[in-house]
């Protein structure tokens, strides 16, 4: 539940995400203000602090095969906001993709270790909405996206050494 000392969480939802059902689930939660807009990058913007890209298992596999995944990841990584992916789907959905386990694991390693973007798993729209809400409520007090709680290097410093093969994904 939302900490009573933290104000409501505002979540901008990309208009193309409406059919996913996540926005509808977010609207059911107390402490959440949902606004539908066209977002240039990402699917959910939480309080102007966190940017989330949600992918179904099928979309993740398709974007991996057609090359969109890492171009989108670069756009996310270049954002001044904190970023994360939510990968949605059941185990059965992930097993039936026609993409090797090694390819999926390689993509996850690239997202998390090269682009420095955390990846969360979700079983469906209800769980995705709750996860987005939890992220927003826990980070609501961190209005400055460069704030570090761990003392680790800022993300922009880490990205300075990104691999050359991903430079082709410029806007």
N, C-alpha and C positions, 0 to 999 in steps of 0.2 A: 504494500500500500504506500501511497505517496506520503512522505514526511510532511506533517502539518506546517512546518516552518518553510517549506519550499513551495513557491508559487506554482500555478498550473503550468503544464508543459504544452507548448504550442508546436504542432507538427504540421509542416507543409507537405502535402502528398502530391506527387506528380500526377497530372490528369490521366496519363496513360496507365497508371497503376489501379485505377478505379475497378476494373474487372477482376482484380486479384482477390477482392474481398477483405483485404487488410484494413483499408480505410473504414469500411463499415464496422469492423471489429474494434478499431480504435475509437470510433464515435460512441461505442457502448461503455467505454471506460470513464470513470469519474476522474477529474483532474487533468483531462486532455482536451485541448482545443484543436480541432482538425480543420485545416483549410486546404482546398484543392486548388492547385496552381500548375502551371507548366514549369518544370524545373529543367535547367540546361544540363545539369549533372546530378546523378543520383535519383533515387525514388522517394526518399523521405528526408526532410531537413528538420532536425529536432532543435528547436529554440535557437536556430542560427549558430549552433555549436557543433552538431554532429550530422554527418551526411551518411545515409544508408542506401546501399544498392541491394535490392531483393531479387533473387533469381530462383525460379523453380528449377527442379532437376533438369527438365527438358531444355529450358532456356540456357542453363549453365553449359550443358553439353553442346548445344548449337552454337553458342557464342565462343566456346573453346575451339570448335572445329572451323568456324568461319573467320576467326581472328579478332572478333569484336571484344572478347574478354579482356585482353591485355591493353587494348586501346582505351576501353572504359576504365580499367584499373589505373592507367596513367592519368586520365582526367581526374579520377577520384584522388589519387595521390598528390596531384598538383593543387588540389583545393586547400585553402587555408583552414578548413574545418577538419575536425577529427572525422575519420571515415571508417566504415565497416561494411562487410557483406553479410547478408543473411541468405543462406542456402536452404531452400524449402523443399520438402518432399519426404515421403516414406522410404524406408530401405528398399522396398520392392520397386519404387519408382527409380531409385538410383541404380539398382541392379539391371534394369531393363533399358538402359540408355544406348547400348551399342558402342560405348566408349570404354576403353580399358581402365581398370582400376589405377594402373600406373600413370595414365594420362591425367586422370582426375587428381591423383595425389600430387603429381608434378605441378599442376595448375594451382593447387592449394598452397604448396610450398612457395611458388612464385608470388602469389598474392600476399601471403603472410610474411615471408622473409625478405623478398626483394622489394616489393612495394610497401611493406610495413603496414598492411591493412588487415586487421583482425577479421576472422570469418566465424560466424555463428551458424549453428544448425537449428532448423525448425521443422516441425512435422506438418504445419499447415498455417492458414491465415490467422487463426485464433492465437496460436503460439507466437507467430511473427509479431502480431499486434502487441501482445504482452511483452515480448522482448524489446520492441521499440520503446514501449512505455517505460520499462525498467531502465533502459539506457538513458532515456530522457530524464527520468526522475533522479537517477543517481548522479547525473552530470549537470543538473539544472543550476547548481551553484558555481559551476565553472564556465563563466561567460567568456573568458579569454581562452581561445583554442590553443594557444602556445603554453598554457599552464601545465607544468609537469608535477605530478605527485610522487614520482619515483626518483627524481634526480637524474634520470637518464637523459641522453642527448635529445634535443628537439628533433622532430621528424624531418624538418627541412634539412638539417645537418646530415642526417642519415641518408637522405635521398640524393645528396650531391654526388654520390658514387654509383648511381644506377647504371645498369648494364646498357651498353651501346645498342644492343638489338632491340630495345624498347623505345629508342629515340624515333623510330619510324612512325610511331603512333602519335605524332604531334597533331594538334588541332588544325 
